[in-house]
Amino acid sequence: MRVLILGGDGYLGWPTAMSFAANGHDVFAVDNYLRRNLARETCSEPLFDTPNLPKRTEIFRAVSGKGIDSAIGDCSDHEFLSRIVRDFSPEAVVHYAEQPSAPYSMRGHREARLTLENNVLATFNLIHVVLEHSPECHIIKLGTMGEYGTPNIDIEEGWLEVTHKGRKQKFLYPRQAGSLYHTTKILDTDLLWFYVRTFGLRVTDLMQGPVYGISTPECDCDEKLLPNFHYDDIFGTVLNRFVTQAVAGVPLTMYGKGGQTRGYLNLKDTLQCVELAAGNPPARGELRILNQFTEQFSVSQLAQQVTRVGASLGYEVQLQSIANPRKEAEDHYYNAQHSELLKLGLRPHLLTDEVLADMITKVGRYSAKIDKSIIMPRVRWS
Ligand SMILES: NC(=O)c1ccc[n+]([C@@H]2O[C@H](COP(=O)([O-])OP(=O)(O)OC[C@H]3O[C@@H](n4cnc5c(N)ncnc54)[C@H](O)[C@@H]3O)[C@@H](O)[C@H]2O)c1
């Protein structure tokens, strides 16, 4: 399959590109280094440096014998994206190319505007260039479980059958985001749904939970093939942050009561899910929405597991509740369905103590590089 990865230099994009290439697909990765630039601008550098995208592809070729083509450019630039899709003619596009940080999007007007323009325009351009050059192509779009918010009813996979005054209709499941970033993901879904039902696009929208991990079969081949790993308050996801805090001897920063519950998944399972989606495309004119996570945890459950496993490895881990910089429920009902990817064949890598110990050990190798000044929250919602 010819697979185009937008955002192919990112935390998820780079391991995805390698995994598709390792499995024999033709891969083309595109990125404009937005994440690298924003990390530098906000003093949120990752735990270790990673080579730039063309260098990464060279190293991967030397290690695996497999090629990945790449181009540096902006998906919100219609002409650029149009050229790439016309020339490569992908059968599937995995769209990761967005500004993914909720705190960054809440920092101020400039950051909110960048997030809104970048995310919505990249999706909008992708829709148009696919319609123009590759209308059969399967768009696999990364959404987030955060689109649903934390409703007081079960979260379904994308859709809700509503009975109103004796009549029935299936609607997109109600969405209520907790940040401007998550709101842009809702706007993406609305755009995709409009173009699917009007122009017959073929789309999978993956509602993904927070991802953790640093290890995939390809990343493990060479240190220079590791994904970018953020542990700061702006770009780090919660478990990656807790693991780094445990290694650094900094108390784990649990926001408020720690009852915030979400669905999580291992980086290895992101790759599996995306590849399962690509291998099982929906029909034209279908918007398939899949909830992409494997286990639900509250923040306090994650903190307790990191404390226990960290202690077993000789780290003195402390847990500290700090004032919540976000506006969110800290104690709430949460029950999200996630059976469709399992039906497609997903075999989850669960968060066992062994998996967590391996992650702590790997991060521990870089303990000297941890900058403790970028751990506490620097952005407040209000
Ligand atoms: N990491 C998670 O836990 C998680 C959870 C749910 C959803 N997601 C979604 O998955 C996707 C990837 O997330 P990630 O963690 O890998 O983030 P990331 O920032 O590491 O990767 C995104 C990549 O896209 C690039 N990019 C952004 N805008 C671009 C543009 N206009 N043109 C070209 N390249 C552009 C960035 O430079 C970056 O390399 C995002 O859409 C994010 O919203 C991530």
The ligand as a MOL file (V3000), in Angstrom:
LIG
                    3D

  0  0  0     0  0            999 V3000
M  V30 BEGIN CTAB
M  V30 COUNTS 44 48 0 0 0
M  V30 BEGIN ATOM
M  V30 1 N 0.2230 11.7160 21.6820 0
M  V30 2 C -0.9860 11.5070 22.2030 0
M  V30 3 O -1.1290 11.0620 23.3340 0
M  V30 4 C -2.2080 11.7920 21.3680 0
M  V30 5 C -3.4690 11.4680 21.9040 0
M  V30 6 C -4.6080 11.7060 21.1470 0
M  V30 7 C -4.4960 12.2690 19.8750 0
M  V30 8 N -3.2560 12.5960 19.3880 0 CHG=1
M  V30 9 C -3.1920 13.1750 18.0420 0
M  V30 10 O -2.2610 12.4560 17.2780 0
M  V30 11 C -1.5630 13.3330 16.4000 0
M  V30 12 C -0.0560 13.1800 16.5940 0
M  V30 13 O 0.2690 13.5160 17.9340 0
M  V30 14 P 1.7670 13.4860 18.4570 0
M  V30 15 O 1.7150 13.2440 19.9070 0
M  V30 16 O 2.5700 12.6160 17.5820 0 CHG=-1
M  V30 17 O 2.1750 15.0100 18.2410 0
M  V30 18 P 3.5380 15.6110 17.6220 0
M  V30 19 O 3.4480 17.0740 17.7950 0
M  V30 20 O 4.7150 14.9110 18.1530 0
M  V30 21 O 3.3570 15.2340 16.0830 0
M  V30 22 C 2.6350 16.0190 15.1650 0
M  V30 23 C 3.5890 16.3070 14.0110 0
M  V30 24 O 2.8770 17.0400 13.0130 0
M  V30 25 C 3.7000 18.0970 12.5580 0
M  V30 26 N 2.7980 19.1390 12.0650 0
M  V30 27 C 1.9190 19.8980 12.7510 0
M  V30 28 N 1.2870 20.7510 11.9320 0
M  V30 29 C 1.7740 20.5250 10.6810 0
M  V30 30 C 1.5150 21.0900 9.4170 0
M  V30 31 N 0.6360 22.0930 9.2630 0
M  V30 32 N 2.1910 20.6230 8.3490 0
M  V30 33 C 3.0980 19.6100 8.4780 0
M  V30 34 N 3.3910 19.0350 9.6610 0
M  V30 35 C 2.7350 19.4930 10.7590 0
M  V30 36 C 4.5070 18.5120 13.7660 0
M  V30 37 O 5.6890 19.1790 13.4170 0
M  V30 38 C 4.7580 17.1740 14.4520 0
M  V30 39 O 5.9710 16.5930 14.0480 0
M  V30 40 C -2.0730 14.7330 16.6720 0
M  V30 41 O -3.0680 15.0590 15.7280 0
M  V30 42 C -2.6760 14.6080 18.0490 0
M  V30 43 O -3.7230 15.5250 18.2190 0
M  V30 44 C -2.1190 12.3720 20.1020 0
M  V30 END ATOM
M  V30 BEGIN BOND
M  V30 1 1 1 2
M  V30 2 2 2 3
M  V30 3 1 2 4
M  V30 4 1 4 5
M  V30 5 2 4 44
M  V30 6 2 5 6
M  V30 7 1 6 7
M  V30 8 2 7 8
M  V30 9 1 8 9
M  V30 10 1 8 44
M  V30 11 1 9 10
M  V30 12 1 9 42
M  V30 13 1 10 11
M  V30 14 1 11 12
M  V30 15 1 11 40
M  V30 16 1 12 13
M  V30 17 1 13 14
M  V30 18 2 14 15
M  V30 19 1 14 16
M  V30 20 1 14 17
M  V30 21 1 17 18
M  V30 22 2 18 19
M  V30 23 1 18 20
M  V30 24 1 18 21
M  V30 25 1 21 22
M  V30 26 1 22 23
M  V30 27 1 23 24
M  V30 28 1 23 38
M  V30 29 1 24 25
M  V30 30 1 25 26
M  V30 31 1 25 36
M  V30 32 1 26 27
M  V30 33 1 26 35
M  V30 34 2 27 28
M  V30 35 1 28 29
M  V30 36 1 29 30
M  V30 37 2 29 35
M  V30 38 1 30 31
M  V30 39 2 30 32
M  V30 40 1 32 33
M  V30 41 2 33 34
M  V30 42 1 34 35
M  V30 43 1 36 37
M  V30 44 1 36 38
M  V30 45 1 38 39
M  V30 46 1 40 41
M  V30 47 1 40 42
M  V30 48 1 42 43
M  V30 END BOND
M  V30 END CTAB
M  END
